[in-house]
Amino acid sequence: MKPSKVKFISEKLRKEFESLSEDDSIKKAIKRAILDLQQDAFFGIQIPKRLFPKEYIQKYQINNLWKYDLPNGWRLIYTITSENQIQLISAILEWFNHSEYERRFNY
């Protein structure tokens, strides 16, 4: 297990998360995901490089990509990086329902 600090990739995404109702099942699931990722950055399922959306590579210069399954077919996508090569960071890129996930990854 490799503990990590969890961050949103942008302030806009953080605000989007915070704007969700506390009763929202997706917000509750993302909070659970954050707790899991704080315990172990590698909790999710690694996505093969050949499947990385070009948008992620261009926008975030990622070299790894992970999927965390949320309830009801929703997905949380994140990448793992480090801070000062000491602290792992799980950076949340986005979350979406299954059909949006399939569109983003061209399934």
C-alpha positions in Angstrom: 0.0 0.0 0.0 1.3 3.4 -1.0 -0.5 6.3 0.8 -1.1 9.5 -1.2 -2.4 13.0 -0.9 -5.6 13.4 -3.1 -6.1 16.6 -5.1 -8.4 17.7 -7.9 -6.5 18.5 -11.1 -8.0 22.0 -11.2 -9.8 24.5 -9.0 -12.8 24.3 -11.4 -13.1 20.5 -10.8 -12.8 20.9 -7.0 -15.6 23.5 -7.1 -17.7 21.2 -9.2 -17.3 18.5 -6.6 -18.1 20.8 -3.7 -21.2 22.1 -5.5 -22.7 18.6 -5.4 -25.4 18.1 -2.8 -24.2 16.3 0.4 -27.0 13.8 -0.3 -25.8 13.1 -3.8 -24.8 9.5 -4.1 -21.9 10.3 -6.5 -20.5 12.8 -4.0 -20.6 10.2 -1.3 -18.9 7.7 -3.6 -16.2 10.2 -4.6 -15.6 10.9 -0.9 -15.2 7.1 -0.3 -12.8 7.0 -3.3 -10.7 9.8 -1.9 -10.4 7.9 1.4 -9.4 4.8 -0.4 -6.8 6.7 -2.5 -5.4 8.3 0.6 -4.7 4.8 1.9 -3.4 3.5 -1.4 -2.7 5.5 -4.5 -2.8 2.2 -6.5 -6.3 1.2 -5.3 -7.9 1.7 -8.8 -7.4 -0.2 -12.0 -4.6 0.9 -14.2 -5.6 1.8 -17.8 -3.2 0.7 -20.6 -1.3 3.6 -22.3 -2.7 2.7 -25.7 -6.2 3.6 -24.3 -5.2 7.0 -22.9 -7.4 9.8 -24.4 -5.2 12.2 -26.4 -6.9 15.0 -24.5 -5.5 13.8 -21.2 -2.0 13.5 -22.6 -2.1 17.0 -24.2 -3.8 18.8 -21.3 -2.1 17.1 -18.4 1.1 15.5 -19.8 0.2 12.2 -18.0 2.2 9.0 -18.1 -0.2 6.9 -16.1 -3.9 6.7 -15.8 -6.2 4.9 -13.3 -9.9 4.1 -13.1 -11.8 3.8 -9.8 -15.2 2.2 -10.2 -18.0 4.2 -8.5 -21.6 2.8 -8.0 -24.1 2.6 -10.9 -21.5 2.4 -13.6 -19.9 5.8 -12.8 -16.1 6.1 -13.1 -13.5 8.3 -11.4 -10.4 8.9 -13.5 -7.1 9.8 -11.9 -3.3 9.9 -12.4 -0.5 9.4 -9.9 2.3 11.8 -9.6 4.6 12.9 -6.8 5.5 16.0 -4.9 9.2 16.5 -4.4 9.6 12.8 -5.4 8.6 11.9 -1.8 4.8 12.3 -1.4 2.5 10.5 -3.9 -0.4 12.6 -5.3 -3.5 11.0 -6.7 -4.8 13.8 -9.0 -8.5 13.4 -9.9 -9.1 14.3 -13.6 -12.8 13.8 -13.8 -15.7 11.5 -13.1 -18.6 10.5 -15.3 -21.3 7.9 -16.0 -20.6 4.8 -18.0 -21.8 6.1 -21.4 -19.6 9.2 -21.1 -16.7 7.0 -20.0 -17.2 4.8 -23.1 -17.3 7.9 -25.3 -14.1 9.4 -23.7 -12.2 6.1 -24.1 -13.7 5.2 -27.5 -15.2 1.9 -26.4 
